[in-house]
Amino acid sequence: MTKTLLIAASLTAVAIPSVAQAQALPAAVVAVVDIEKVTSTCNACRTAITALQGQVTALQNRERTLGTPLETEGKSIQTAIDALNGKEPDAALKTRVQSFGTKRQQAMAELERGKQQIGLNQQYVNKQIGDKLGPIYSQVMQKRGANLMVEIGTTLASGAALDVTNDVLTALNAALPSISTTAPAQPAQQQRTQPQGR
């Protein structure tokens, strides 16, 4: 029995420091930030959003510019084919059909490249903003004495005193005076020639 008490006492002695360590964590001091507001209203962000919208509009205009003549030509070709009443088209009509197909594919490829470029530009804008925000979060947390920062959209409720959105916005405006809206060219994939082994 004494042996059992000694084992229990030694287990208790071991468990107490673990409990003490768990209690050593500081109380959470939380700050909340409205990221959507920050990334849509910072000075450089607004300029970048306008530029990206301009790129989208330009692509839509280009789509109309390419599409209208193709649509007209397609209808004309279809009318000529319908007029044949099932007869074999002549060489000139076949050439028109092939030429139309080539023009259509080229237009689709151009528009797809434009969409991809706009996507890359958007990612590049987001990266520039994200690269600046990381250190800003730490600075604002330190300034406000917070040890945890959360996005306001992920909270059920929070007090106005916890909101550091304006602090983050002010710091981002200072740290990011402008944003490039054209992504750098992607490096071309280089074909590697590997020496043949013996």
Summary of the structure (lengths in Angstrom):
residues: 198
radius of gyration: 32.0
end to end distance: 76.2
largest distance: 110.1
contacts: 463
relative contact order: 0.16
helix: 71%
strand: 5%
